Amino acid sequence: MDLDTFFTTLYVLVEDWYKGEMSARFRRHAGPALQMSDSEVLTVAIAAQWRVDTRAARQPPTQNTLRPAAS
């Protein structure tokens, strides 16, 4: 699954759940206009849990990990 499809699928699942289960529990209060919906904030928070540390995958093995065979 590519990243765009992952984010879209995740957003649709979160949006459906939020509108069905949570939106009735919260009331909008006066204040500045929202820049992101609650579902968008939740989607970003959930997606952040799938962060992959690619630095380790890009680093070549070091001399410490390449040891000669014991004789």
C-alpha positions as a Markdown table, in Angstrom:
| # | Residue | x | y | z |
|---|---|---|---|---|
| 1 | Met | 0.0 | 0.0 | 0.0 |
| 2 | Asp | 1.4 | 3.4 | -0.9 |
| 3 | Leu | 1.5 | 6.3 | 1.5 |
| 4 | Asp | -1.3 | 8.2 | -0.1 |
| 5 | Thr | -3.6 | 5.2 | 0.1 |
| 6 | Phe | -2.6 | 4.5 | 3.7 |
| 7 | Phe | -3.4 | 8.1 | 4.8 |
| 8 | Thr | -6.7 | 8.2 | 2.9 |
| 9 | Thr | -7.8 | 4.8 | 4.3 |
| 10 | Leu | -6.8 | 5.8 | 7.8 |
| 11 | Tyr | -8.6 | 9.1 | 7.6 |
| 12 | Val | -11.8 | 7.5 | 6.3 |
| 13 | Leu | -11.8 | 5.0 | 9.1 |
| 14 | Val | -11.2 | 7.7 | 11.7 |
| 15 | Glu | -13.8 | 10.1 | 10.2 |
| 16 | Asp | -16.4 | 7.3 | 10.2 |
| 17 | Trp | -15.7 | 6.3 | 13.8 |
| 18 | Tyr | -15.6 | 9.9 | 15.0 |
| 19 | Lys | -18.8 | 11.0 | 13.4 |
| 20 | Gly | -20.6 | 7.8 | 14.5 |
| 21 | Glu | -19.2 | 7.6 | 18.1 |
| 22 | Met | -17.7 | 10.8 | 19.3 |
| 23 | Ser | -19.0 | 13.9 | 17.6 |
| 24 | Ala | -22.2 | 13.9 | 19.6 |
| 25 | Arg | -20.2 | 14.0 | 22.9 |
| 26 | Phe | -18.4 | 17.2 | 22.1 |
| 27 | Arg | -19.8 | 20.6 | 21.4 |
| 28 | Arg | -18.1 | 23.3 | 19.5 |
| 29 | His | -17.2 | 26.3 | 21.6 |
| 30 | Ala | -16.7 | 29.9 | 20.5 |
| 31 | Gly | -13.2 | 30.7 | 19.3 |
| 32 | Pro | -11.1 | 31.1 | 16.3 |
| 33 | Ala | -11.9 | 29.1 | 13.2 |
| 34 | Leu | -10.4 | 25.6 | 13.1 |
| 35 | Gln | -7.6 | 24.8 | 10.8 |
| 36 | Met | -7.9 | 21.1 | 11.1 |
| 37 | Ser | -10.9 | 18.9 | 11.9 |
| 38 | Asp | -10.9 | 16.6 | 15.0 |
| 39 | Ser | -10.7 | 13.7 | 12.6 |
| 40 | Glu | -7.7 | 15.2 | 10.8 |
| 41 | Val | -5.9 | 15.7 | 14.1 |
| 42 | Leu | -6.6 | 12.1 | 15.2 |
| 43 | Thr | -5.4 | 10.8 | 11.9 |
| 44 | Val | -2.1 | 12.6 | 12.1 |
| 45 | Ala | -1.6 | 11.4 | 15.7 |
| 46 | Ile | -2.4 | 7.8 | 14.7 |
| 47 | Ala | -0.2 | 7.9 | 11.6 |
| 48 | Ala | 2.7 | 9.2 | 13.6 |
| 49 | Gln | 2.7 | 5.9 | 15.4 |
| 50 | Trp | 3.8 | 4.2 | 12.1 |
| 51 | Arg | 6.9 | 6.3 | 11.8 |
| 52 | Val | 9.9 | 4.2 | 10.7 |
| 53 | Asp | 13.4 | 5.1 | 11.5 |
| 54 | Thr | 15.1 | 4.7 | 8.1 |
| 55 | Arg | 18.5 | 6.0 | 9.3 |
| 56 | Ala | 19.6 | 2.5 | 10.5 |
| 57 | Ala | 18.5 | 1.0 | 7.2 |
| 58 | Arg | 20.6 | 3.4 | 5.2 |
| 59 | Gln | 23.8 | 3.1 | 7.2 |
| 60 | Pro | 26.4 | 0.7 | 5.9 |
| 61 | Pro | 27.8 | -1.9 | 8.4 |
| 62 | Thr | 30.6 | -0.6 | 10.5 |
| 63 | Gln | 33.9 | -2.3 | 11.3 |
| 64 | Asn | 32.6 | -3.3 | 14.7 |
| 65 | Thr | 29.9 | -5.4 | 13.1 |
| 66 | Leu | 32.2 | -7.0 | 10.5 |
| 67 | Arg | 34.5 | -9.4 | 12.5 |
| 68 | Pro | 36.8 | -12.0 | 11.0 |
| 69 | Ala | 35.9 | -15.6 | 11.5 |
| 70 | Ala | 37.5 | -17.1 | 14.6 |
| 71 | Ser | 40.5 | -19.4 | 13.7 |
